[in-house]
Amino acid sequence: MAEPQDMILPLLREMRTELQTGFSDVCRQFVAVDARFDRLERQCDDLRKAMTGESMLGRCAAAGVGKRLDAIERRLVILEKTD
């Protein structure tokens, strides 16, 4: 039977190899998760920009309608005065 001190170093080497393999797997998984989060953040930013753009478009359209209504009201007032 081998002496316990002769078994320690091979066991430690084996443990170190397994730990390094495990840590490299975890690091790869973190890289994949980070990439997914980056993609989700870009999608959220794009969505936020699109929503802001749509609201600006809506404001511009509403302002245009308001100007047209003002013009119609002015013409109506002029028509009412001439009667």
C-alpha positions in Angstrom: 0.0 0.0 0.0 1.2 3.5 -0.9 2.2 5.9 1.8 -0.4 8.7 2.4 2.2 11.3 1.7 2.7 9.7 -1.8 -1.0 10.0 -2.5 -1.4 13.7 -1.6 0.4 15.3 -4.5 -1.4 13.3 -7.2 -4.7 14.0 -5.6 -3.9 17.7 -5.4 -2.9 17.8 -9.0 -6.1 16.0 -10.0 -8.2 18.5 -7.9 -6.4 21.4 -9.5 -7.1 20.1 -13.0 -10.8 19.6 -12.2 -11.1 23.0 -10.6 -9.5 24.7 -13.6 -11.8 22.9 -16.0 -14.8 23.9 -13.9 -13.7 27.5 -13.7 -13.2 27.7 -17.4 -16.7 26.3 -18.0 -18.2 28.9 -15.6 -16.3 31.7 -17.3 -17.6 30.6 -20.7 -21.1 30.5 -19.3 -20.7 34.1 -17.9 -19.5 35.3 -21.3 -22.6 33.8 -22.9 -24.9 35.4 -20.2 -23.2 38.8 -20.6 -23.7 38.6 -24.4 -27.4 37.8 -23.9 -27.8 40.8 -21.5 -26.0 43.1 -23.9 -28.4 42.0 -26.7 -31.4 42.6 -24.4 -30.1 46.0 -23.4 -29.7 47.0 -27.1 -33.2 45.8 -27.8 -34.6 47.8 -24.9 -32.7 50.9 -26.0 -34.1 50.5 -29.6 -37.6 50.1 -28.2 -37.2 53.1 -26.0 -35.9 55.2 -29.0 -38.8 53.9 -31.2 -41.4 54.9 -28.5 -39.8 58.3 -28.1 -39.8 58.8 -31.9 -43.5 57.8 -32.1 -44.5 60.2 -29.4 -42.6 63.0 -31.1 -44.4 62.1 -34.4 -47.7 62.2 -32.6 -46.9 65.6 -31.1 -46.0 67.0 -34.5 -49.2 65.5 -36.0 -51.3 67.0 -33.2 -49.7 70.4 -33.6 -50.5 70.2 -37.3 -54.1 69.4 -36.6 -54.3 72.2 -34.1 -53.0 74.7 -36.6 -55.5 73.6 -39.2 -58.4 73.9 -36.7 -57.2 77.4 -35.8 -57.3 78.4 -39.4 -60.8 77.0 -39.8 -62.0 78.8 -36.7 -60.6 82.1 -38.1 -62.4 81.6 -41.4 -65.6 80.8 -39.5 -65.4 83.9 -37.4 -64.9 86.0 -40.6 -67.9 84.3 -42.2 -70.1 84.9 -39.2 -69.2 88.6 -39.2 -70.1 89.0 -42.8 -73.6 87.6 -42.4 
